[in-house]
Amino acid sequence: MSDKNDLSDCPSEQLLHELSKRYRCYVFVGCQPKGKDSSDMTFCTTGHIHECIGLAEMAKQMISLGGPES
């Protein structure tokens, strides 16, 4: 029996579309390694360009500081 909240079979495009309904602005960047020399990159933004750039800059700072896992 499959859990209806299991998102492992949900296509990335559908997940990103659902996020766009929940958030006025977001930036998503993901990488799925495919092999030694290639990877599958996904990039998506929703919102005004200045908001997205601001979010990207904030994320950059958060990553540099170690993020919530530190």
C-alpha positions in Angstrom: 0.0 0.0 0.0 1.4 3.4 -1.0 1.4 6.4 1.4 -0.5 9.2 -0.3 2.1 11.7 1.1 5.0 9.8 -0.5 6.5 12.2 -3.1 9.2 9.9 -4.4 7.2 9.1 -7.6 6.1 12.7 -8.1 7.8 14.4 -11.1 10.0 17.4 -10.2 8.0 19.7 -12.5 4.8 18.8 -10.5 6.5 19.5 -7.2 7.8 22.8 -8.4 4.3 23.8 -9.7 2.8 23.0 -6.3 5.5 25.1 -4.6 4.6 28.0 -6.8 1.0 27.8 -5.5 2.3 28.0 -1.9 5.0 30.6 -2.1 4.9 34.0 -3.9 8.6 33.8 -4.6 11.1 31.0 -4.5 14.4 29.8 -6.1 15.1 26.1 -6.6 18.4 24.7 -7.8 19.0 20.9 -7.7 21.6 18.5 -9.1 21.2 14.8 -9.6 24.5 13.1 -10.5 24.1 10.9 -13.5 27.7 9.7 -14.0 31.3 10.5 -13.8 31.2 13.4 -16.2 27.6 14.6 -16.3 24.7 15.6 -14.0 21.1 16.6 -14.3 20.6 20.2 -13.2 17.2 21.6 -12.4 16.7 25.4 -11.9 13.4 27.2 -11.4 12.3 30.5 -10.0 8.9 32.0 -9.2 8.5 35.7 -8.5 9.9 39.0 -9.4 13.5 39.0 -10.6 14.6 41.2 -7.7 13.0 39.0 -5.1 14.6 35.9 -6.6 18.0 37.5 -6.7 17.5 38.6 -3.0 16.6 35.0 -2.0 19.6 33.6 -3.9 21.9 36.1 -2.1 20.4 35.2 1.3 20.8 31.5 0.5 24.4 32.1 -0.5 25.1 33.8 2.9 23.3 31.0 4.8 25.3 28.3 3.0 28.6 30.2 3.7 27.6 30.4 7.4 27.0 26.7 7.6 23.2 26.5 7.3 20.8 25.1 9.8 22.7 21.8 10.1 25.7 23.3 11.8 
